[in-house]
Amino acid sequence: MKKIIFYSIAFLFAFSAYLAIAEYSGSTFCLTNSDASNCQTVQNSEYGSIFGFKVSTFGPIAFAVLLIFYFLANKKSKYRQN
């Protein structure tokens, strides 16, 4: 179960980092079949940023924090006696 959690967090970190890099490089990534300009409109609107930071930058940061917590939890469980 621990491996599934680790690989899930690692995959989501990589995917959200890709999306953040794609947004800052100017390319669009849209999961709908509609025109990509709709996604670009939302990303450039007032809802596309929080406190001056793009929303896509919070994904990699959040998953990096989850990875740190995962490693800390596993490090402590090695020394725990049952």
The first five atom37 places (N, CA, C, CB, O) and aatype in JSON, in Angstrom:
{
  "aatype": [12, 11, 11, 9, 9, 13, 18, 15, 9, 0, 13, 10, 13, 0, 13, 15, 0, 18, 10, 0, 9, 0, 6, 18, 15, 7, 15, 16, 13, 4, 10, 16, 2, 15, 3, 0, 15, 2, 4, 5, 16, 19, 5, 2, 15, 6, 18, 7, 15, 9, 13, 7, 13, 11, 19, 15, 16, 13, 7, 14, 9, 0, 13, 0, 19, 10, 10, 9, 13, 18, 13, 10, 0, 2, 11, 11, 15, 11, 18, 1, 5, 2],
  "atom_mask": [
    [1, 1, 1, 1, 1],
    [1, 1, 1, 1, 1],
    [1, 1, 1, 1, 1],
    [1, 1, 1, 1, 1],
    [1, 1, 1, 1, 1],
    [1, 1, 1, 1, 1],
    [1, 1, 1, 1, 1],
    [1, 1, 1, 1, 1],
    [1, 1, 1, 1, 1],
    [1, 1, 1, 1, 1],
    [1, 1, 1, 1, 1],
    [1, 1, 1, 1, 1],
    [1, 1, 1, 1, 1],
    [1, 1, 1, 1, 1],
    [1, 1, 1, 1, 1],
    [1, 1, 1, 1, 1],
    [1, 1, 1, 1, 1],
    [1, 1, 1, 1, 1],
    [1, 1, 1, 1, 1],
    [1, 1, 1, 1, 1],
    [1, 1, 1, 1, 1],
    [1, 1, 1, 1, 1],
    [1, 1, 1, 1, 1],
    [1, 1, 1, 1, 1],
    [1, 1, 1, 1, 1],
    [1, 1, 1, 0, 1],
    [1, 1, 1, 1, 1],
    [1, 1, 1, 1, 1],
    [1, 1, 1, 1, 1],
    [1, 1, 1, 1, 1],
    [1, 1, 1, 1, 1],
    [1, 1, 1, 1, 1],
    [1, 1, 1, 1, 1],
    [1, 1, 1, 1, 1],
    [1, 1, 1, 1, 1],
    [1, 1, 1, 1, 1],
    [1, 1, 1, 1, 1],
    [1, 1, 1, 1, 1],
    [1, 1, 1, 1, 1],
    [1, 1, 1, 1, 1],
    [1, 1, 1, 1, 1],
    [1, 1, 1, 1, 1],
    [1, 1, 1, 1, 1],
    [1, 1, 1, 1, 1],
    [1, 1, 1, 1, 1],
    [1, 1, 1, 1, 1],
    [1, 1, 1, 1, 1],
    [1, 1, 1, 0, 1],
    [1, 1, 1, 1, 1],
    [1, 1, 1, 1, 1],
    [1, 1, 1, 1, 1],
    [1, 1, 1, 0, 1],
    [1, 1, 1, 1, 1],
    [1, 1, 1, 1, 1],
    [1, 1, 1, 1, 1],
    [1, 1, 1, 1, 1],
    [1, 1, 1, 1, 1],
    [1, 1, 1, 1, 1],
    [1, 1, 1, 0, 1],
    [1, 1, 1, 1, 1],
    [1, 1, 1, 1, 1],
    [1, 1, 1, 1, 1],
    [1, 1, 1, 1, 1],
    [1, 1, 1, 1, 1],
    [1, 1, 1, 1, 1],
    [1, 1, 1, 1, 1],
    [1, 1, 1, 1, 1],
    [1, 1, 1, 1, 1],
    [1, 1, 1, 1, 1],
    [1, 1, 1, 1, 1],
    [1, 1, 1, 1, 1],
    [1, 1, 1, 1, 1],
    [1, 1, 1, 1, 1],
    [1, 1, 1, 1, 1],
    [1, 1, 1, 1, 1],
    [1, 1, 1, 1, 1],
    [1, 1, 1, 1, 1],
    [1, 1, 1, 1, 1],
    [1, 1, 1, 1, 1],
    [1, 1, 1, 1, 1],
    [1, 1, 1, 1, 1],
    [1, 1, 1, 1, 1]
  ],
  "atom_positions": [
    [[0.82, -1.19, 0.0], [0.0, 0.0, 0.0], [0.87, 1.26, 0.0], [-0.93, -0.01, 1.21], [0.52, 2.26, -0.62]],
    [[2.0, 1.2, 0.7], [2.87, 2.37, 0.77], [3.44, 2.72, -0.61], [4.01, 2.14, 1.76], [3.61, 3.89, -0.94]],
    [[3.73, 1.68, -1.41], [4.27, 1.94, -2.74], [3.23, 2.61, -3.64], [4.76, 0.64, -3.39], [3.56, 3.48, -4.44]],
    [[1.98, 2.19, -3.5], [0.91, 2.8, -4.3], [0.77, 4.27, -3.95], [-0.43, 2.06, -4.08], [0.62, 5.12, -4.83]],
    [[0.82, 4.58, -2.66], [0.72, 5.98, -2.23], [1.91, 6.78, -2.76], [0.66, 6.07, -0.69], [1.74, 7.88, -3.27]],
    [[3.11, 6.22, -2.65], [4.3, 6.93, -3.13], [4.22, 7.19, -4.64], [5.56, 6.14, -2.8], [4.46, 8.31, -5.09]],
    [[3.89, 6.15, -5.41], [3.85, 6.32, -6.86], [2.73, 7.27, -7.29], [3.67, 4.97, -7.55], [2.87, 8.0, -8.27]],
    [[1.63, 7.27, -6.57], [0.54, 8.2, -6.88], [0.97, 9.64, -6.65], [-0.7, 7.88, -6.03], [0.74, 10.51, -7.5]],
    [[1.59, 9.89, -5.51], [2.05, 11.25, -5.21], [3.13, 11.68, -6.2], [2.59, 11.35, -3.77], [3.13, 12.81, -6.68]],
    [[4.05, 10.77, -6.52], [5.13, 11.1, -7.46], [4.58, 11.4, -8.84], [6.15, 9.95, -7.53], [5.02, 12.35, -9.5]],
    [[3.61, 10.6, -9.3], [3.0, 10.84, -10.61], [2.28, 12.18, -10.63], [2.03, 9.71, -10.98], [2.42, 12.95, -11.58]],
    [[1.5, 12.46, -9.6], [0.75, 13.71, -9.56], [1.68, 14.91, -9.45], [-0.23, 13.7, -8.39], [1.38, 15.97, -10.0]],
    [[2.79, 14.76, -8.75], [3.78, 15.83, -8.69], [4.35, 16.1, -10.08], [4.92, 15.46, -7.71], [4.44, 17.26, -10.51]],
    [[4.73, 15.04, -10.79], [5.3, 15.21, -12.13], [4.29, 15.81, -13.09], [5.8, 13.86, -12.66], [4.63, 16.68, -13.89]],
    [[3.04, 15.34, -13.03], [2.02, 15.85, -13.93], [1.7, 17.32, -13.64], [0.75, 15.0, -13.81], [1.56, 18.11, -14.57]],
    [[1.58, 17.68, -12.37], [1.28, 19.08, -12.05], [2.48, 19.98, -12.36], [0.9, 19.2, -10.57], [2.29, 21.14, -12.73]],
    [[3.69, 19.46, -12.22], [4.87, 20.25, -12.61], [4.87, 20.47, -14.12], [6.17, 19.53, -12.16], [5.21, 21.56, -14.58]],
    [[4.5, 19.45, -14.88], [4.41, 19.6, -16.34], [3.38, 20.66, -16.71], [4.05, 18.25, -17.0], [3.62, 21.49, -17.58]],
    [[2.23, 20.63, -16.04], [1.19, 21.61, -16.34], [1.64, 23.03, -15.98], [-0.09, 21.27, -15.58], [1.34, 23.98, -16.71]],
    [[2.36, 23.18, -14.88], [2.85, 24.5, -14.49], [3.88, 25.01, -15.48], [3.44, 24.46, -13.08], [3.85, 26.18, -15.86]],
    [[4.78, 24.15, -15.9], [5.8, 24.54, -16.88], [5.14, 24.88, -18.21], [6.86, 23.42, -17.07], [5.53, 25.85, -18.87]],
    [[4.14, 24.08, -18.61], [3.45, 24.35, -19.87], [2.73, 25.69, -19.82], [2.46, 23.22, -20.19], [2.7, 26.41, -20.82]],
    [[2.16, 26.03, -18.68], [1.44, 27.3, -18.58], [2.41, 28.48, -18.64], [0.62, 27.35, -17.3], [2.13, 29.48, -19.29]],
    [[3.53, 28.36, -17.95], [4.48, 29.48, -17.95], [5.23, 29.61, -19.28], [5.48, 29.3, -16.82], [5.74, 30.68, -19.6]],
    [[5.31, 28.51, -20.05], [5.98, 28.61, -21.35], [5.04, 29.13, -22.43], [6.52, 27.26, -21.75], [5.48, 29.43, -23.54]],
    [[3.76, 29.23, -22.11], [2.82, 29.8, -23.07], [2.01, 28.79, -23.84], [0.0, 0.0, 0.0], [1.1, 29.17, -24.57]],
    [[2.32, 27.51, -23.71], [1.52, 26.51, -24.42], [0.26, 26.22, -23.63], [2.33, 25.2, -24.65], [0.21, 26.44, -22.42]],
    [[-0.75, 25.73, -24.31], [-2.02, 25.45, -23.65], [-2.22, 23.95, -23.54], [-3.19, 26.1, -24.41], [-1.83, 23.18, -24.42]],
    [[-2.82, 23.56, -22.45], [-3.18, 22.16, -22.22], [-4.6, 22.15, -21.71], [-2.19, 21.46, -21.2], [-4.88, 22.65, -20.62]],
    [[-5.5, 21.57, -22.49], [-6.91, 21.59, -22.14], [-7.46, 20.17, -22.27], [-7.7, 22.59, -23.06], [-7.21, 19.5, -23.27]],
    [[-8.2, 19.72, -21.27], [-8.71, 18.35, -21.27], [-10.08, 18.22, -21.91], [-8.78, 17.83, -19.87], [-10.65, 17.13, -21.91]],
    [[-10.61, 19.28, -22.45], [-11.92, 19.22, -23.09], [-11.74, 19.18, -24.6], [-12.8, 20.42, -22.68], [-10.66, 19.47, -25.12]],
    [[-12.79, 18.83, -25.3], [-12.74, 18.77, -26.75], [-12.97, 20.14, -27.4], [-13.78, 17.79, -27.26], [-12.85, 20.28, -28.61]],
    [[-13.3, 21.12, -26.58], [-13.57, 22.44, -27.13], [-12.27, 23.16, -27.49], [-14.37, 23.26, -26.13], [-11.18, 22.61, -27.34]],
    [[-12.42, 24.34, -27.94], [-11.28, 25.16, -28.34], [-10.37, 25.44, -27.15], [-11.76, 26.48, -28.97], [-10.86, 25.7, -26.05]],
    [[-9.08, 25.39, -27.35], [-8.12, 25.61, -26.27], [-8.13, 27.05, -25.77], [-6.72, 25.24, -26.73], [-7.63, 27.33, -24.68]],
    [[-8.69, 27.96, -26.54], [-8.73, 29.35, -26.1], [-9.63, 29.52, -24.89], [-9.2, 30.26, -27.24], [-9.45, 30.46, -24.11]],
    [[-10.63, 28.61, -24.71], [-11.47, 28.69, -23.52], [-10.65, 28.44, -22.26], [-12.62, 27.67, -23.61], [-10.84, 29.13, -21.25]],
    [[-9.76, 27.48, -22.3], [-8.89, 27.21, -21.15], [-7.94, 28.38, -20.91], [-8.1, 25.9, -21.36], [-7.67, 28.75, -19.77]],
    [[-7.44, 28.94, -21.97], [-6.54, 30.09, -21.86], [-7.26, 31.3, -21.26], [-5.95, 30.45, -23.23], [-6.68, 32.07, -20.51]],
    [[-8.53, 31.45, -21.61], [-9.32, 32.56, -21.07], [-9.47, 32.43, -19.56], [-10.71, 32.6, -21.73], [-9.33, 33.41, -18.84]],
    [[-9.74, 31.23, -19.09], [-9.88, 31.01, -17.66], [-8.55, 31.2, -16.94], [-10.44, 29.61, -17.38], [-8.51, 31.81, -15.87]],
    [[-7.47, 30.68, -17.51], [-6.16, 30.79, -16.87], [-5.69, 32.23, -16.78], [-5.14, 29.97, -17.63], [-4.96, 32.59, -15.86]],
    [[-6.1, 33.06, -17.71], [-5.69, 34.45, -17.7], [-6.69, 35.37, -16.99], [-5.48, 34.93, -19.11], [-6.48, 36.57, -16.9]],
    [[-7.78, 34.8, -16.48], [-8.79, 35.62, -15.81], [-8.36, 35.87, -14.36], [-10.18, 34.93, -15.85], [-7.28, 35.46, -13.93]],
    [[-9.23, 36.56, -13.62], [-8.93, 36.84, -12.22], [-8.94, 35.57, -11.37], [-9.94, 37.83, -11.66], [-8.38, 35.57, -10.27]],
    [[-9.55, 34.49, -11.85], [-9.59, 33.22, -11.12], [-8.37, 32.35, -11.42], [-10.86, 32.46, -11.47], [-8.22, 31.28, -10.84]],
    [[-7.51, 32.79, -12.3], [-6.33, 32.02, -12.66], [-5.14, 32.28, -11.77], [0.0, 0.0, 0.0], [-4.09, 31.66, -11.95]],
    [[-5.28, 33.18, -10.81], [-4.17, 33.45, -9.89], [-4.69, 33.72, -8.49], [-3.32, 34.64, -10.39], [-5.8, 34.24, -8.3]],
    [[-3.88, 33.37, -7.52], [-4.18, 33.6, -6.11], [-2.98, 34.31, -5.5], [-4.5, 32.26, -5.36], [-1.86, 33.81, -5.56]],
    [[-3.21, 35.47, -4.91], [-2.15, 36.28, -4.31], [-1.02, 36.57, -5.31], [-1.59, 35.57, -3.08], [0.14, 36.67, -4.92]],
    [[-1.37, 36.71, -6.58], [-0.39, 37.04, -7.61], [0.35, 35.85, -8.19], [0.0, 0.0, 0.0], [1.19, 36.03, -9.07]],
    [[0.07, 34.65, -7.72], [0.71, 33.44, -8.24], [-0.3, 32.66, -9.07], [1.27, 32.56, -7.08], [-1.48, 32.58, -8.71]],
    [[0.16, 32.09, -10.17], [-0.71, 31.25, -10.99], [-1.16, 30.04, -10.19], [0.02, 30.81, -12.28], [-0.41, 29.51, -9.38]],
    [[-2.39, 29.61, -10.41], [-2.95, 28.49, -9.68], [-2.15, 27.21, -9.94], [-4.42, 28.28, -10.06], [-2.04, 26.35, -9.06]],
    [[-1.61, 27.08, -11.13], [-0.89, 25.85, -11.47], [0.4, 25.69, -10.68], [-0.57, 25.85, -12.95], [0.94, 24.58, -10.61]],
    [[0.92, 26.76, -10.09], [2.15, 26.62, -9.3], [1.89, 25.99, -7.93], [2.81, 27.98, -9.11], [2.82, 25.48, -7.3]],
    [[0.65, 26.02, -7.47], [0.35, 25.43, -6.17], [0.33, 23.9, -6.21], [-0.99, 25.95, -5.68], [0.54, 23.27, -5.17]],
    [[0.09, 23.31, -7.37], [0.06, 21.86, -7.48], [1.39, 21.21, -7.16], [0.0, 0.0, 0.0], [1.45, 20.36, -6.27]],
    [[2.46, 21.57, -7.86], [3.76, 20.96, -7.54], [4.22, 21.23, -6.11], [4.82, 21.46, -8.51], [4.84, 20.38, -5.48]],
    [[3.9, 22.41, -5.61], [4.29, 22.73, -4.23], [3.54, 21.82, -3.25], [4.0, 24.23, -3.91], [4.14, 21.29, -2.31]],
    [[2.26, 21.65, -3.47], [1.45, 20.8, -2.57], [1.92, 19.35, -2.62], [-0.03, 20.89, -2.95], [2.02, 18.7, -1.58]],
    [[2.2, 18.83, -3.81], [2.63, 17.43, -3.9], [4.06, 17.25, -3.39], [2.53, 16.94, -5.35], [4.39, 16.18, -2.9]],
    [[4.9, 18.28, -3.5], [6.24, 18.2, -2.9], [6.13, 18.13, -1.38], [7.09, 19.41, -3.33], [6.88, 17.38, -0.74]],
    [[5.21, 18.89, -0.81], [4.99, 18.83, 0.64], [4.47, 17.45, 1.03], [4.0, 19.94, 1.09], [4.89, 16.9, 2.05]],
    [[3.56, 16.89, 0.25], [3.07, 15.54, 0.53], [4.19, 14.51, 0.47], [1.96, 15.17, -0.46], [4.23, 13.6, 1.3]],
    [[5.09, 14.64, -0.5], [6.23, 13.72, -0.57], [7.12, 13.85, 0.65], [7.04, 13.98, -1.84], [7.61, 12.84, 1.17]],
    [[7.35, 15.06, 1.11], [8.17, 15.26, 2.31], [7.5, 14.6, 3.51], [8.4, 16.77, 2.58], [8.16, 13.91, 4.29]],
    [[6.2, 14.81, 3.67], [5.48, 14.17, 4.77], [5.51, 12.64, 4.65], [4.02, 14.66, 4.82], [5.61, 11.94, 5.65]],
    [[5.42, 12.14, 3.43], [5.47, 10.69, 3.21], [6.81, 10.14, 3.68], [5.25, 10.35, 1.72], [6.85, 9.13, 4.39]],
    [[7.91, 10.8, 3.29], [9.23, 10.31, 3.69], [9.45, 10.45, 5.19], [10.31, 11.07, 2.94], [10.06, 9.58, 5.81]],
    [[8.97, 11.53, 5.78], [9.1, 11.69, 7.23], [8.3, 10.63, 7.99], [8.64, 13.08, 7.65], [8.78, 10.11, 9.0]],
    [[7.12, 10.32, 7.52], [6.31, 9.3, 8.17], [6.95, 7.93, 8.07], [4.91, 9.27, 7.57], [6.91, 7.15, 9.02]],
    [[7.55, 7.62, 6.93], [8.2, 6.32, 6.76], [9.5, 6.25, 7.55], [8.47, 6.04, 5.28], [9.88, 5.17, 8.02]],
    [[10.19, 7.35, 7.69], [11.42, 7.37, 8.46], [11.13, 7.11, 9.93], [12.15, 8.72, 8.29], [11.86, 6.37, 10.58]],
    [[10.08, 7.71, 10.45], [9.71, 7.52, 11.84], [9.19, 6.09, 12.08], [8.66, 8.54, 12.25], [9.41, 5.54, 13.16]],
    [[8.51, 5.5, 11.11], [7.97, 4.16, 11.31], [9.06, 3.1, 11.32], [6.94, 3.85, 10.24], [8.83, 2.0, 11.83]],
    [[10.23, 3.39, 10.77], [11.33, 2.43, 10.8], [11.84, 2.23, 12.22], [12.47, 2.88, 9.9], [12.26, 1.13, 12.59]],
    [[11.81, 3.29, 13.0], [12.36, 3.24, 14.35], [11.3, 2.95, 15.42], [13.05, 4.55, 14.67], [11.63, 2.82, 16.6]],
    [[10.07, 2.86, 15.04], [8.99, 2.61, 15.97], [8.95, 1.13, 16.32], [7.65, 3.06, 15.39], [9.04, 0.27, 15.45]],
    [[8.81, 0.84, 17.59], [8.7, -0.55, 18.02], [7.24, -0.91, 18.19], [9.47, -0.79, 19.33], [6.45, -0.12, 18.7]],
    [[6.9, -2.09, 17.75], [5.5, -2.54, 17.86], [5.29, -3.3, 19.12], [5.1, -3.4, 16.68], [4.18, -3.75, 19.39]]
  ]
}
